[in-house]
Amino acid sequence: MMFAAPANAATFLYTLTGSGGTPIVKFTLDSLPTPNNSSASGFRVNGVLVSVGPLSALRSIVFLTTGGLQIRNGSTVVLGLGATSNDRLFTGLPGDPVMKSGSFSLTGTSGAFSLLVAAIPEPATWAMLILGFGVIGFGMRSQRSRPRHSVALA
Protein backbone atom coordinates (compact mmCIF):
# COMPACT_ATOMS: atom_id res chain seq x y z
CA MET A 1 0.00 0.00 0.00
CA MET A 2 2.63 2.50 -0.97
CA PHE A 3 -0.01 4.88 -2.39
CA ALA A 4 -2.33 4.76 0.60
CA ALA A 5 -3.16 8.11 2.13
CA PRO A 6 -3.23 8.71 5.87
CA ALA A 7 -6.64 8.50 7.49
CA ASN A 8 -8.22 11.92 7.87
CA ALA A 9 -11.59 13.05 9.02
CA ALA A 10 -14.32 12.36 6.49
CA THR A 11 -16.29 15.11 4.79
CA PHE A 12 -20.06 14.93 5.28
CA LEU A 13 -22.72 16.25 2.90
CA TYR A 14 -25.77 17.65 4.70
CA THR A 15 -28.99 17.65 2.66
CA LEU A 16 -32.09 19.15 4.24
CA THR A 17 -35.43 18.37 2.59
CA GLY A 18 -38.92 19.55 3.40
CA SER A 19 -42.27 17.83 3.10
CA GLY A 20 -42.14 18.07 -0.73
CA GLY A 21 -39.00 15.92 -0.84
CA THR A 22 -36.89 18.44 -2.78
CA PRO A 23 -33.57 19.56 -1.27
CA ILE A 24 -33.89 22.94 0.42
CA VAL A 25 -30.44 23.40 1.96
CA LYS A 26 -27.10 21.70 1.27
CA PHE A 27 -23.67 22.16 2.84
CA THR A 28 -20.56 20.12 3.55
CA LEU A 29 -18.72 19.93 6.85
CA ASP A 30 -15.78 18.00 8.19
CA SER A 31 -16.72 15.15 10.53
CA LEU A 32 -14.27 16.58 13.09
CA PRO A 33 -14.99 20.32 12.81
CA THR A 34 -13.10 22.99 14.69
CA PRO A 35 -15.72 25.08 16.49
CA ASN A 36 -15.33 28.84 16.27
CA ASN A 37 -17.41 29.23 19.42
CA SER A 38 -18.73 26.65 21.87
CA SER A 39 -20.83 26.69 25.01
CA ALA A 40 -22.95 24.29 27.04
CA SER A 41 -25.82 24.80 24.54
CA GLY A 42 -23.80 23.84 21.43
CA PHE A 43 -21.13 25.08 19.04
CA ARG A 44 -20.81 27.27 15.96
CA VAL A 45 -18.76 26.77 12.78
CA ASN A 46 -18.23 29.93 10.71
CA GLY A 47 -17.58 30.26 6.98
CA VAL A 48 -19.57 27.25 5.74
CA LEU A 49 -20.69 27.44 2.09
CA VAL A 50 -24.45 26.87 2.29
CA SER A 51 -26.59 26.34 -0.83
CA VAL A 52 -30.21 27.38 -0.56
CA GLY A 53 -31.74 26.29 -3.86
CA PRO A 54 -29.55 27.72 -6.64
CA LEU A 55 -27.94 30.38 -4.39
CA SER A 56 -24.81 29.81 -2.29
CA ALA A 57 -23.34 31.98 0.44
CA LEU A 58 -21.00 31.69 3.42
CA ARG A 59 -22.97 31.22 6.61
CA SER A 60 -22.46 30.14 10.21
CA ILE A 61 -23.90 26.79 11.29
CA VAL A 62 -24.84 26.33 14.96
CA PHE A 63 -25.29 22.75 16.22
CA LEU A 64 -27.31 22.60 19.43
CA THR A 65 -26.91 20.04 22.21
CA THR A 66 -30.72 19.63 22.12
CA GLY A 67 -30.38 18.11 18.63
CA GLY A 68 -31.31 21.02 16.41
CA LEU A 69 -29.32 23.34 14.19
CA GLN A 70 -29.37 26.96 13.08
CA ILE A 71 -28.09 28.53 9.89
CA ARG A 72 -27.07 32.12 10.57
CA ASN A 73 -26.11 35.18 8.55
CA GLY A 74 -24.07 37.03 11.15
CA SER A 75 -26.28 37.15 14.25
CA THR A 76 -29.52 36.72 12.25
CA VAL A 77 -31.00 33.21 12.25
CA VAL A 78 -31.83 32.37 8.61
CA LEU A 79 -33.17 28.91 9.45
CA GLY A 80 -33.69 27.39 12.90
CA LEU A 81 -34.68 23.76 13.34
CA GLY A 82 -35.20 21.60 16.40
CA ALA A 83 -34.88 17.85 16.73
CA THR A 84 -38.06 15.78 16.93
CA SER A 85 -36.25 13.55 19.43
CA ASN A 86 -33.32 14.40 21.67
CA ASP A 87 -30.92 12.83 19.14
CA ARG A 88 -27.94 15.16 18.69
CA LEU A 89 -26.16 15.59 15.36
CA PHE A 90 -22.80 15.15 17.10
CA THR A 91 -21.17 13.19 19.88
CA GLY A 92 -18.63 14.40 22.41
CA LEU A 93 -18.42 17.82 23.94
CA PRO A 94 -19.36 21.02 22.06
CA GLY A 95 -15.70 22.10 22.24
CA ASP A 96 -14.50 18.87 20.59
CA PRO A 97 -17.43 17.44 18.57
CA VAL A 98 -17.57 14.39 16.31
CA MET A 99 -20.34 14.69 13.73
CA LYS A 100 -22.73 11.78 13.14
CA SER A 101 -23.98 10.52 9.80
CA GLY A 102 -27.42 9.15 9.06
CA SER A 103 -30.93 10.49 8.73
CA PHE A 104 -32.41 12.90 11.27
CA SER A 105 -35.91 14.30 11.74
CA LEU A 106 -36.12 18.03 12.43
CA THR A 107 -38.98 20.48 12.88
CA GLY A 108 -39.31 24.16 12.13
CA THR A 109 -42.00 26.82 12.05
CA SER A 110 -43.13 25.63 8.61
CA GLY A 111 -43.32 21.88 9.26
CA ALA A 112 -41.22 18.75 9.38
CA PHE A 113 -37.83 18.37 7.73
CA SER A 114 -35.48 15.48 7.04
CA LEU A 115 -31.71 15.91 7.32
CA LEU A 116 -29.58 13.31 5.54
CA VAL A 117 -25.90 13.29 6.47
CA ALA A 118 -23.77 11.17 4.11
CA ALA A 119 -20.00 10.69 3.87
CA ILE A 120 -18.22 11.89 0.71
CA PRO A 121 -15.27 9.70 -0.39
CA GLU A 122 -11.88 11.40 -0.20
CA PRO A 123 -9.85 11.94 -3.40
CA ALA A 124 -7.35 9.29 -2.31
CA THR A 125 -10.20 6.74 -2.15
CA TRP A 126 -11.24 7.58 -5.71
CA ALA A 127 -7.62 7.33 -6.89
CA MET A 128 -7.21 3.88 -5.33
CA LEU A 129 -10.49 2.72 -6.88
CA ILE A 130 -9.53 3.91 -10.38
CA LEU A 131 -6.03 2.46 -10.03
CA GLY A 132 -7.51 -0.89 -8.99
CA PHE A 133 -9.85 -0.96 -12.00
CA GLY A 134 -6.90 -0.09 -14.25
CA VAL A 135 -4.80 -2.95 -12.86
CA ILE A 136 -7.67 -5.41 -13.32
CA GLY A 137 -8.28 -4.19 -16.88
CA PHE A 138 -4.58 -4.43 -17.75
CA GLY A 139 -4.40 -7.94 -16.31
CA MET A 140 -7.43 -9.07 -18.29
CA ARG A 141 -6.16 -7.51 -21.52
CA SER A 142 -2.64 -8.89 -21.23
CA GLN A 143 -3.78 -12.43 -20.49
CA ARG A 144 -2.73 -14.61 -23.38
CA SER A 145 -4.95 -17.39 -24.53
CA ARG A 146 -3.28 -20.68 -23.94
CA PRO A 147 -3.39 -23.23 -26.74
CA ARG A 148 -5.39 -26.30 -25.91
CA HIS A 149 -3.64 -29.62 -26.21
CA SER A 150 -5.66 -32.51 -27.40
CA VAL A 151 -4.68 -36.08 -27.07
CA ALA A 152 -5.70 -38.52 -29.79
CA LEU A 153 -5.88 -42.15 -28.85
CA ALA A 154 -5.11 -44.57 -31.62
Disulfide bonds with the S-S distance in Angstrom:
none
